[in-house]
């Protein structure tokens, strides 16, 4: 596990909102995507995933196979020479418009329209903004009046619920 050099994972929104995947599958798929950025595949054992996610190796195996069945990843087994024993397993993400593809910048918007026109139907239109500014000014005035008052002879203990017990 120490050879992974993971400091965290980022789950792309396409994966995060994918209703076909369970939470664990989303995490495993994101890890596979991250580790596959360089070579378009990764070598990741079930034991390593189980240690990362604190789940059993059997559960990891089921989750990885589920990702394969749902066509999110391909699995390529590399056998030892002249043997049926698996030497390595390649996990190959199948491209599903994830962050591995190059980001296309959004189409240019027309920025010549004044801001007031763009947002005139906004719920925070000028009327609401002026109400907010008026309330802010009223608060400042009342605060200024409060600071000007003389409270030297005022008994603040009357403000307590159990003021009679304080004496």
N, C-alpha and C positions, 0 to 999 in steps of 0.2 A: 504494500500500500504506500510505502514511503516514496517509491519511485514515480508516483503520479504527479507530484508537485502541484496539486490543486490548492488554490487559496479560496475557492468558492465556485459556484456555478451560476450561470445566468440562464433563465428559462425564457426563451422567446415567447412573445404573446401568442403566436400561432399554436405553440405547444400548450401553453398555459390554459388557453380557452378551448382546446380540443376535447370534446366531450367523449370521444372514443377511448381516451386514455385514462387510467387511474392515476392517482397522485404519485405513486411509486414509479409507474411507467414513465410519467412525465420527467421525473428526476433522472431516472436511468437513461432515458433517451437524450436528455440535455447533456448528461455527462458524456455519452457516446458521441454526440455532435461536437462537443468541445474538444474531446481528445482526437477527433477525426479531422480537425481543421487542416492539419498539415498534409496528411497522407490520404485523406478521404476514407480511412478505416482506422480502427484501433484494436489493440490487443488488450482485452480487459477480462479478467477471470471472474467467475461467480464469487469466489472467495473475497476478492478485492471489493466488489460491489457490496457484498454482505457486511463486510467490516465498515464500509463507508456509511451505509444506511441502517446498520444495526438490525438486520433481518437475517433469517436463515438462508443458507446456500440453496436449499430446495425452493424457497420462495423466490429467490433471485432467478433460478433456472426457469420457473414458471413465468415470471415477468418478462424475461428475455425472449422466451419462446412465444409469449403473447405478442410482443412487439414484432416478432418475425411473422406471426400469423396475420397480424393486422397490416403487414407490408410497410412497416416503418424502417425495418433494418433487414439486411441479409446477413447470413452467417456462413462463413467459409471456414471449414475445418482443414487444418494442415496436419497430416499424419506423419509419424516417425517413419523413416525409411524401412521398407519391407515389414511393415507392422500395421495393425489396426488401431494402435494406440494414438490418441490425439496429442500432438506436440503443442500446437497453438490454435487459437480460435480468433479469426478476424471478424469484428463486428463492423459492418459496412452500412452506414445510414443511407436510406433511399431518399433522395432529395424531394422534399415536400414543401417547397417555398419557405424554407427556414432561413435563419440568418447566415447560413453557409453560402447562399446565393448572393450575388452582388446587390447592394441596395440601389434601387432606382429612386432618384430624387423625384419629389412630387412635381407635377406640372406647375409651371409658373402661373401665379395668380396675378390678376390685374391689381397692382398696388397704386394705381393712379386715382382710385376712388377715395375721397376723403373719409376719414375714420367715422365722422358723424353720420354719414350716409350709410356706411356699412352696418353700423350698430344702432340705427335709430329705432328698430323694433326690439331692441334688447330690453330685458326687464330692468336693467340698471340705466335707464335712459336719463336724460337731463332732469326730468321732474323728480325722480328718486334721488338723484345726486344733490339737487338743491335742497330737498328735505333733509338729507344727511348733513349737508353743510350748515343748515339752519340749526339743527339739533346740536351740532358741535359748537356753534357760536353761543347758543343758549347755555350750554354746559360751562363754557369758559366764563360767561358773565356771572352765572350763579357761583362758580368757584371763586371768582374775584370778590363777589359780595361776601362770601363766607370768610375769606381771608381778612377782610376789612373789619369784621365784627370783633367786639371786645368780649371775651369769654372769661375774664379774670374772676368774676364773682359767681359764675355758673356752677351748679352742683351736678356733675356728670354721673354721680352714683344713682340718680333717679332713672337713668337709662337702663340699668341692670334689672333683670326679671326679679331677682331676690334682693332688691336694694335694702329692704328692712333688715336682712340678716347680716349685712356688711357692717352695720354700726355696732 
